[in-house]
Amino acid sequence: MTKYKVRDLPEACYFSKTVYLGDSFFIASPETPVSEKLKKFLLKWEFREISSEGVPGERIETNSREKADKGEVNDDEQMIQAVEFYGTLRNYAENLLDQLSAKDSLDYKELREHIKEFCTVILDKRQYMLRVLQHTGTDDKVRYLASHGAKSTILSIIFGTYLKLNNDSLIDLGVAALVHELGMINISSQVYQSTQPLTREERRSILTHPILGFNMLKSLNFPQNIRLAVLEHHERENGSGYPQRLSGDKISLFAKIIAVACSYEAITAARSYRDAQDGHTGILNLLKNEGNAYDERVIRALVYSLSVYPIGTYVLLSDGKKAQVVDVNPVSPKYPLVRIMGENADLETSAAGVRVVRTLSPEEASS
């Protein structure tokens, strides 16, 4: 793929092939212009480059009515809105951490109202939000705590919906997920993003961050269920976690959900010391649940919410065609709904019909 500087693109620029952020995150189809509005939006959220196998040029004529009937124009707009919302959530998380780092007060009720609004958008645009999570830009390495908190919040809320939490509980879960790494603001980023083995003192500081977060929220009069979620999100079902080595039912449900959400996010996001794993590999790693570290109900929520082939994943089908996963199958996570590349047609995979053979890298998908 060729990379293009967003600032250098001509006005209302069309590309001959699909446009991506990075190498895999779909942002515009050939019939959709990279408009001035879109350029300003990308630059606002610090996306300075786009990628495409095509070249910029004049508009390629298409049957716009047919495209609208297929929902492609709406799909493009929905994706843009989802990216913009993710940027808003990430920036909100960053401002929140900056506020707390400066020892400013934080009002639980005000934060809860924001999360209530965020929940509405996340659930309304669920499949688009999950596609957004497949993109991990370099800015995520710089803003680790904010991006990790934002992505964990999106995943936790989606898992909580599968687990049938009521609205009040879902909102509190979102609050807890957004601030679950709060204790890290007292620790140097050079420690938690180090590429070198940690010293005993550095490791000890990492192990204390759930306690620090719990104490901060206690001083701000946050409810007990949120404080416990922050304190316990690194506890594990088999008692191997920290800081209290709790196990099983002694761990709060919010903490169990956030544990799976932030573990999946950590596996599939780039870090300063390693590359990201693809979503399919991340799912398989957590499905193994080695040593019964995670609550099986939450692992089930992960799989049925994202599918074995998470939304946004490129796949090779048994009929030889390439496709991208666009939604889950609520009955069987092995057989997601896919969109055939080059045909813009959706297909329900199945055991008896066309099925997924393997995942594809973005390079394989575009070749």
Contacts in CASP RR format, 6 or more apart in sequence:
PFRMAT RR
TARGET T0000
AUTHOR 0000-0000-0000
METHOD contacts of the structure
MODEL  1
MTKYKVRDLPEACYFSKTVYLGDSFFIASPETPVSEKLKKFLLKWEFREI
SSEGVPGERIETNSREKADKGEVNDDEQMIQAVEFYGTLRNYAENLLDQL
SAKDSLDYKELREHIKEFCTVILDKRQYMLRVLQHTGTDDKVRYLASHGA
KSTILSIIFGTYLKLNNDSLIDLGVAALVHELGMINISSQVYQSTQPLTR
EERRSILTHPILGFNMLKSLNFPQNIRLAVLEHHERENGSGYPQRLSGDK
ISLFAKIIAVACSYEAITAARSYRDAQDGHTGILNLLKNEGNAYDERVIR
ALVYSLSVYPIGTYVLLSDGKKAQVVDVNPVSPKYPLVRIMGENADLETS
AAGVRVVRTLSPEEASS
1 20 0 8 1.000
1 23 0 8 1.000
1 51 0 8 1.000
1 52 0 8 1.000
1 53 0 8 1.000
1 362 0 8 1.000
1 363 0 8 1.000
1 366 0 8 1.000
2 51 0 8 1.000
2 52 0 8 1.000
2 53 0 8 1.000
2 54 0 8 1.000
2 55 0 8 1.000
3 49 0 8 1.000
3 50 0 8 1.000
3 51 0 8 1.000
4 49 0 8 1.000
4 50 0 8 1.000
4 51 0 8 1.000
4 52 0 8 1.000
4 56 0 8 1.000
5 48 0 8 1.000
5 49 0 8 1.000
6 34 0 8 1.000
6 39 0 8 1.000
6 42 0 8 1.000
6 43 0 8 1.000
6 47 0 8 1.000
6 48 0 8 1.000
6 49 0 8 1.000
6 50 0 8 1.000
7 39 0 8 1.000
7 43 0 8 1.000
7 48 0 8 1.000
9 34 0 8 1.000
9 39 0 8 1.000
9 50 0 8 1.000
9 56 0 8 1.000
10 56 0 8 1.000
10 57 0 8 1.000
11 36 0 8 1.000
12 33 0 8 1.000
12 34 0 8 1.000
12 35 0 8 1.000
12 36 0 8 1.000
13 33 0 8 1.000
13 34 0 8 1.000
13 56 0 8 1.000
13 57 0 8 1.000
14 30 0 8 1.000
14 31 0 8 1.000
14 32 0 8 1.000
14 33 0 8 1.000
14 34 0 8 1.000
14 56 0 8 1.000
14 57 0 8 1.000
14 58 0 8 1.000
14 59 0 8 1.000
14 60 0 8 1.000
15 28 0 8 1.000
15 30 0 8 1.000
15 34 0 8 1.000
15 52 0 8 1.000
15 54 0 8 1.000
15 55 0 8 1.000
15 56 0 8 1.000
15 57 0 8 1.000
16 30 0 8 1.000
16 54 0 8 1.000
16 55 0 8 1.000
16 57 0 8 1.000
16 60 0 8 1.000
17 30 0 8 1.000
17 52 0 8 1.000
17 53 0 8 1.000
17 54 0 8 1.000
17 366 0 8 1.000
18 26 0 8 1.000
18 28 0 8 1.000
18 29 0 8 1.000
18 30 0 8 1.000
18 52 0 8 1.000
18 53 0 8 1.000
18 366 0 8 1.000
19 26 0 8 1.000
19 27 0 8 1.000
19 28 0 8 1.000
19 29 0 8 1.000
19 34 0 8 1.000
19 50 0 8 1.000
19 51 0 8 1.000
19 52 0 8 1.000
20 26 0 8 1.000
20 27 0 8 1.000
20 50 0 8 1.000
20 51 0 8 1.000
20 52 0 8 1.000
20 362 0 8 1.000
21 27 0 8 1.000
21 42 0 8 1.000
21 47 0 8 1.000
21 50 0 8 1.000
21 51 0 8 1.000
21 83 0 8 1.000
21 135 0 8 1.000
21 137 0 8 1.000
22 49 0 8 1.000
22 50 0 8 1.000
22 51 0 8 1.000
22 135 0 8 1.000
22 137 0 8 1.000
23 51 0 8 1.000
23 362 0 8 1.000
23 363 0 8 1.000
24 134 0 8 1.000
24 135 0 8 1.000
24 312 0 8 1.000
24 314 0 8 1.000
24 362 0 8 1.000
24 365 0 8 1.000
25 131 0 8 1.000
25 132 0 8 1.000
25 134 0 8 1.000
25 135 0 8 1.000
26 79 0 8 1.000
26 131 0 8 1.000
26 324 0 8 1.000
27 38 0 8 1.000
27 42 0 8 1.000
27 50 0 8 1.000
27 79 0 8 1.000
27 80 0 8 1.000
27 83 0 8 1.000
28 34 0 8 1.000
28 38 0 8 1.000
28 76 0 8 1.000
29 72 0 8 1.000
29 76 0 8 1.000
30 60 0 8 1.000
30 62 0 8 1.000
31 59 0 8 1.000
31 60 0 8 1.000
31 62 0 8 1.000
31 64 0 8 1.000
31 67 0 8 1.000
31 72 0 8 1.000
31 73 0 8 1.000
32 73 0 8 1.000
32 76 0 8 1.000
33 59 0 8 1.000
34 50 0 8 1.000
34 56 0 8 1.000
38 80 0 8 1.000
41 80 0 8 1.000
41 83 0 8 1.000
41 84 0 8 1.000
42 48 0 8 1.000
42 50 0 8 1.000
45 83 0 8 1.000
45 84 0 8 1.000
45 87 0 8 1.000
46 139 0 8 1.000
47 139 0 8 1.000
53 366 0 8 1.000
64 73 0 8 1.000
67 73 0 8 1.000
68 74 0 8 1.000
70 344 0 8 1.000
72 344 0 8 1.000
78 125 0 8 1.000
78 128 0 8 1.000
79 128 0 8 1.000
79 131 0 8 1.000
79 132 0 8 1.000
81 125 0 8 1.000
81 128 0 8 1.000
82 125 0 8 1.000
82 128 0 8 1.000
82 129 0 8 1.000
82 131 0 8 1.000
82 132 0 8 1.000
83 132 0 8 1.000
85 121 0 8 1.000
85 125 0 8 1.000
85 129 0 8 1.000
86 129 0 8 1.000
86 132 0 8 1.000
86 150 0 8 1.000
86 154 0 8 1.000
87 150 0 8 1.000
89 118 0 8 1.000
89 150 0 8 1.000
89 153 0 8 1.000
89 154 0 8 1.000
90 143 0 8 1.000
90 146 0 8 1.000
90 147 0 8 1.000
90 150 0 8 1.000
91 146 0 8 1.000
92 114 0 8 1.000
92 150 0 8 1.000
93 145 0 8 1.000
93 146 0 8 1.000
93 147 0 8 1.000
93 149 0 8 1.000
93 150 0 8 1.000
93 153 0 8 1.000
93 178 0 8 1.000
94 143 0 8 1.000
94 145 0 8 1.000
94 146 0 8 1.000
96 106 0 8 1.000
96 111 0 8 1.000
96 178 0 8 1.000
96 179 0 8 1.000
97 145 0 8 1.000
97 146 0 8 1.000
97 182 0 8 1.000
97 185 0 8 1.000
99 106 0 8 1.000
100 106 0 8 1.000
100 182 0 8 1.000
100 185 0 8 1.000
100 216 0 8 1.000
101 185 0 8 1.000
105 220 0 8 1.000
106 220 0 8 1.000
108 175 0 8 1.000
108 220 0 8 1.000
108 221 0 8 1.000
108 222 0 8 1.000
108 223 0 8 1.000
108 226 0 8 1.000
111 175 0 8 1.000
111 178 0 8 1.000
112 171 0 8 1.000
112 172 0 8 1.000
112 175 0 8 1.000
115 153 0 8 1.000
115 171 0 8 1.000
115 174 0 8 1.000
115 175 0 8 1.000
115 178 0 8 1.000
116 171 0 8 1.000
118 153 0 8 1.000
118 157 0 8 1.000
118 174 0 8 1.000
119 157 0 8 1.000
119 167 0 8 1.000
119 170 0 8 1.000
119 171 0 8 1.000
119 174 0 8 1.000
122 129 0 8 1.000
122 153 0 8 1.000
122 154 0 8 1.000
122 157 0 8 1.000
122 158 0 8 1.000
123 157 0 8 1.000
123 158 0 8 1.000
123 161 0 8 1.000
126 158 0 8 1.000
127 311 0 8 1.000
127 326 0 8 1.000
127 327 0 8 1.000
127 328 0 8 1.000
129 154 0 8 1.000
129 158 0 8 1.000
130 154 0 8 1.000
130 158 0 8 1.000
130 306 0 8 1.000
130 310 0 8 1.000
130 311 0 8 1.000
130 312 0 8 1.000
131 311 0 8 1.000
131 312 0 8 1.000
131 326 0 8 1.000
133 151 0 8 1.000
133 154 0 8 1.000
133 155 0 8 1.000
133 265 0 8 1.000
133 268 0 8 1.000
133 310 0 8 1.000
134 268 0 8 1.000
134 279 0 8 1.000
134 310 0 8 1.000
134 311 0 8 1.000
134 312 0 8 1.000
134 313 0 8 1.000
136 268 0 8 1.000
136 269 0 8 1.000
136 270 0 8 1.000
136 276 0 8 1.000
137 270 0 8 1.000
138 270 0 8 1.000
139 147 0 8 1.000
140 147 0 8 1.000
140 269 0 8 1.000
140 270 0 8 1.000
141 193 0 8 1.000
141 270 0 8 1.000
141 271 0 8 1.000
141 272 0 8 1.000
144 189 0 8 1.000
144 192 0 8 1.000
144 193 0 8 1.000
144 271 0 8 1.000
145 181 0 8 1.000
145 184 0 8 1.000
145 185 0 8 1.000
147 269 0 8 1.000
148 181 0 8 1.000
148 262 0 8 1.000
148 265 0 8 1.000
148 266 0 8 1.000
148 269 0 8 1.000
149 177 0 8 1.000
149 178 0 8 1.000
149 180 0 8 1.000
149 181 0 8 1.000
149 262 0 8 1.000
149 265 0 8 1.000
150 178 0 8 1.000
151 265 0 8 1.000
151 269 0 8 1.000
152 177 0 8 1.000
152 178 0 8 1.000
152 180 0 8 1.000
152 258 0 8 1.000
152 261 0 8 1.000
152 262 0 8 1.000
152 265 0 8 1.000
153 174 0 8 1.000
153 177 0 8 1.000
153 178 0 8 1.000
155 177 0 8 1.000
155 260 0 8 1.000
155 261 0 8 1.000
155 264 0 8 1.000
155 265 0 8 1.000
155 302 0 8 1.000
155 305 0 8 1.000
156 173 0 8 1.000
156 174 0 8 1.000
156 176 0 8 1.000
156 177 0 8 1.000
156 257 0 8 1.000
156 258 0 8 1.000
156 261 0 8 1.000
157 170 0 8 1.000
157 173 0 8 1.000
157 174 0 8 1.000
157 177 0 8 1.000
158 305 0 8 1.000
159 257 0 8 1.000
159 260 0 8 1.000
159 261 0 8 1.000
159 298 0 8 1.000
159 301 0 8 1.000
159 302 0 8 1.000
159 305 0 8 1.000
160 170 0 8 1.000
160 173 0 8 1.000
160 257 0 8 1.000
160 301 0 8 1.000
161 170 0 8 1.000
161 305 0 8 1.000
162 300 0 8 1.000
162 301 0 8 1.000
162 304 0 8 1.000
162 305 0 8 1.000
163 253 0 8 1.000
163 257 0 8 1.000
163 297 0 8 1.000
163 298 0 8 1.000
163 301 0 8 1.000
165 173 0 8 1.000
172 223 0 8 1.000
172 225 0 8 1.000
172 226 0 8 1.000
172 254 0 8 1.000
173 229 0 8 1.000
173 254 0 8 1.000
173 257 0 8 1.000
173 258 0 8 1.000
175 222 0 8 1.000
175 226 0 8 1.000
176 225 0 8 1.000
176 226 0 8 1.000
176 229 0 8 1.000
176 230 0 8 1.000
176 254 0 8 1.000
176 258 0 8 1.000
177 229 0 8 1.000
177 257 0 8 1.000
177 258 0 8 1.000
177 261 0 8 1.000
177 262 0 8 1.000
179 213 0 8 1.000
179 217 0 8 1.000
179 226 0 8 1.000
179 230 0 8 1.000
180 229 0 8 1.000
180 230 0 8 1.000
180 233 0 8 1.000
180 258 0 8 1.000
180 262 0 8 1.000
181 209 0 8 1.000
181 262 0 8 1.000
182 212 0 8 1.000
182 213 0 8 1.000
182 216 0 8 1.000
182 217 0 8 1.000
182 230 0 8 1.000
183 209 0 8 1.000
183 210 0 8 1.000
183 212 0 8 1.000
183 213 0 8 1.000
183 216 0 8 1.000
183 230 0 8 1.000
184 192 0 8 1.000
184 209 0 8 1.000
186 209 0 8 1.000
186 212 0 8 1.000
187 205 0 8 1.000
187 206 0 8 1.000
187 209 0 8 1.000
191 198 0 8 1.000
191 202 0 8 1.000
191 205 0 8 1.000
191 206 0 8 1.000
192 206 0 8 1.000
193 271 0 8 1.000
193 272 0 8 1.000
193 273 0 8 1.000
194 202 0 8 1.000
194 272 0 8 1.000
194 273 0 8 1.000
195 272 0 8 1.000
195 273 0 8 1.000
198 206 0 8 1.000
207 242 0 8 1.000
207 243 0 8 1.000
208 243 0 8 1.000
210 230 0 8 1.000
210 231 0 8 1.000
210 232 0 8 1.000
210 233 0 8 1.000
210 234 0 8 1.000
210 242 0 8 1.000
210 243 0 8 1.000
211 231 0 8 1.000
211 243 0 8 1.000
213 230 0 8 1.000
213 231 0 8 1.000
214 227 0 8 1.000
214 228 0 8 1.000
214 230 0 8 1.000
214 231 0 8 1.000
217 226 0 8 1.000
217 227 0 8 1.000
217 230 0 8 1.000
218 227 0 8 1.000
225 252 0 8 1.000
225 254 0 8 1.000
226 254 0 8 1.000
228 252 0 8 1.000
228 254 0 8 1.000
228 255 0 8 1.000
229 252 0 8 1.000
229 254 0 8 1.000
229 255 0 8 1.000
229 258 0 8 1.000
231 243 0 8 1.000
231 244 0 8 1.000
231 255 0 8 1.000
232 244 0 8 1.000
232 246 0 8 1.000
232 251 0 8 1.000
232 252 0 8 1.000
232 255 0 8 1.000
233 255 0 8 1.000
233 258 0 8 1.000
233 259 0 8 1.000
233 262 0 8 1.000
234 241 0 8 1.000
234 242 0 8 1.000
234 243 0 8 1.000
234 259 0 8 1.000
235 241 0 8 1.000
235 242 0 8 1.000
235 244 0 8 1.000
235 245 0 8 1.000
235 246 0 8 1.000
235 247 0 8 1.000
235 250 0 8 1.000
235 251 0 8 1.000
235 255 0 8 1.000
235 259 0 8 1.000
236 247 0 8 1.000
236 259 0 8 1.000
236 293 0 8 1.000
236 294 0 8 1.000
237 247 0 8 1.000
237 248 0 8 1.000
237 251 0 8 1.000
237 256 0 8 1.000
237 292 0 8 1.000
237 293 0 8 1.000
237 294 0 8 1.000
237 295 0 8 1.000
238 247 0 8 1.000
238 291 0 8 1.000
238 292 0 8 1.000
238 293 0 8 1.000
239 245 0 8 1.000
239 246 0 8 1.000
239 247 0 8 1.000
239 248 0 8 1.000
240 291 0 8 1.000
240 293 0 8 1.000
248 295 0 8 1.000
251 295 0 8 1.000
256 294 0 8 1.000
256 295 0 8 1.000
256 297 0 8 1.000
256 298 0 8 1.000
257 298 0 8 1.000
257 301 0 8 1.000
259 294 0 8 1.000
259 295 0 8 1.000
259 298 0 8 1.000
260 286 0 8 1.000
260 294 0 8 1.000
260 295 0 8 1.000
260 298 0 8 1.000
260 299 0 8 1.000
260 301 0 8 1.000
260 302 0 8 1.000
261 302 0 8 1.000
263 286 0 8 1.000
263 294 0 8 1.000
264 279 0 8 1.000
264 282 0 8 1.000
264 283 0 8 1.000
264 286 0 8 1.000
264 302 0 8 1.000
264 306 0 8 1.000
267 276 0 8 1.000
267 277 0 8 1.000
267 279 0 8 1.000
267 281 0 8 1.000
267 282 0 8 1.000
267 285 0 8 1.000
267 286 0 8 1.000
268 276 0 8 1.000
268 277 0 8 1.000
268 278 0 8 1.000
268 279 0 8 1.000
268 282 0 8 1.000
269 276 0 8 1.000
270 276 0 8 1.000
277 285 0 8 1.000
278 313 0 8 1.000
278 359 0 8 1.000
279 306 0 8 1.000
279 310 0 8 1.000
279 313 0 8 1.000
280 308 0 8 1.000
280 309 0 8 1.000
280 310 0 8 1.000
280 313 0 8 1.000
280 359 0 8 1.000
283 302 0 8 1.000
283 303 0 8 1.000
283 306 0 8 1.000
283 307 0 8 1.000
283 308 0 8 1.000
283 309 0 8 1.000
283 310 0 8 1.000
284 308 0 8 1.000
286 294 0 8 1.000
286 299 0 8 1.000
286 302 0 8 1.000
287 299 0 8 1.000
287 303 0 8 1.000
287 308 0 8 1.000
289 296 0 8 1.000
289 299 0 8 1.000
303 333 0 8 1.000
304 328 0 8 1.000
304 330 0 8 1.000
304 333 0 8 1.000
305 328 0 8 1.000
306 328 0 8 1.000
306 333 0 8 1.000
307 325 0 8 1.000
307 328 0 8 1.000
307 329 0 8 1.000
307 333 0 8 1.000
307 334 0 8 1.000
307 336 0 8 1.000
308 333 0 8 1.000
308 334 0 8 1.000
308 336 0 8 1.000
309 315 0 8 1.000
309 325 0 8 1.000
309 336 0 8 1.000
309 356 0 8 1.000
309 359 0 8 1.000
310 325 0 8 1.000
311 325 0 8 1.000
311 326 0 8 1.000
311 327 0 8 1.000
311 328 0 8 1.000
311 336 0 8 1.000
312 324 0 8 1.000
312 325 0 8 1.000
312 326 0 8 1.000
313 324 0 8 1.000
313 325 0 8 1.000
313 359 0 8 1.000
314 322 0 8 1.000
314 323 0 8 1.000
314 324 0 8 1.000
314 325 0 8 1.000
314 341 0 8 1.000
314 359 0 8 1.000
314 360 0 8 1.000
314 361 0 8 1.000
314 362 0 8 1.000
314 364 0 8 1.000
314 365 0 8 1.000
315 322 0 8 1.000
315 323 0 8 1.000
315 324 0 8 1.000
315 325 0 8 1.000
315 338 0 8 1.000
315 356 0 8 1.000
315 357 0 8 1.000
315 358 0 8 1.000
315 359 0 8 1.000
315 360 0 8 1.000
316 322 0 8 1.000
316 356 0 8 1.000
316 357 0 8 1.000
316 358 0 8 1.000
316 359 0 8 1.000
316 360 0 8 1.000
316 364 0 8 1.000
317 323 0 8 1.000
317 338 0 8 1.000
317 340 0 8 1.000
317 347 0 8 1.000
317 349 0 8 1.000
317 354 0 8 1.000
317 355 0 8 1.000
317 356 0 8 1.000
317 357 0 8 1.000
318 353 0 8 1.000
318 354 0 8 1.000
318 355 0 8 1.000
318 356 0 8 1.000
318 357 0 8 1.000
319 354 0 8 1.000
320 357 0 8 1.000
321 340 0 8 1.000
321 341 0 8 1.000
321 343 0 8 1.000
321 354 0 8 1.000
322 340 0 8 1.000
322 341 0 8 1.000
322 360 0 8 1.000
322 364 0 8 1.000
322 365 0 8 1.000
323 338 0 8 1.000
323 339 0 8 1.000
323 340 0 8 1.000
323 341 0 8 1.000
323 347 0 8 1.000
324 338 0 8 1.000
324 339 0 8 1.000
324 341 0 8 1.000
324 365 0 8 1.000
325 336 0 8 1.000
325 337 0 8 1.000
325 338 0 8 1.000
326 336 0 8 1.000
326 337 0 8 1.000
326 338 0 8 1.000
326 339 0 8 1.000
326 346 0 8 1.000
327 336 0 8 1.000
327 337 0 8 1.000
328 336 0 8 1.000
328 337 0 8 1.000
329 335 0 8 1.000
329 336 0 8 1.000
329 337 0 8 1.000
329 348 0 8 1.000
329 349 0 8 1.000
332 351 0 8 1.000
334 351 0 8 1.000
334 355 0 8 1.000
334 356 0 8 1.000
335 348 0 8 1.000
335 349 0 8 1.000
335 350 0 8 1.000
335 351 0 8 1.000
335 355 0 8 1.000
335 356 0 8 1.000
336 349 0 8 1.000
336 356 0 8 1.000
337 346 0 8 1.000
337 347 0 8 1.000
337 348 0 8 1.000
337 349 0 8 1.000
338 346 0 8 1.000
338 347 0 8 1.000
338 349 0 8 1.000
338 356 0 8 1.000
339 345 0 8 1.000
339 346 0 8 1.000
339 347 0 8 1.000
340 346 0 8 1.000
340 347 0 8 1.000
341 365 0 8 1.000
347 354 0 8 1.000
349 355 0 8 1.000
349 356 0 8 1.000
END
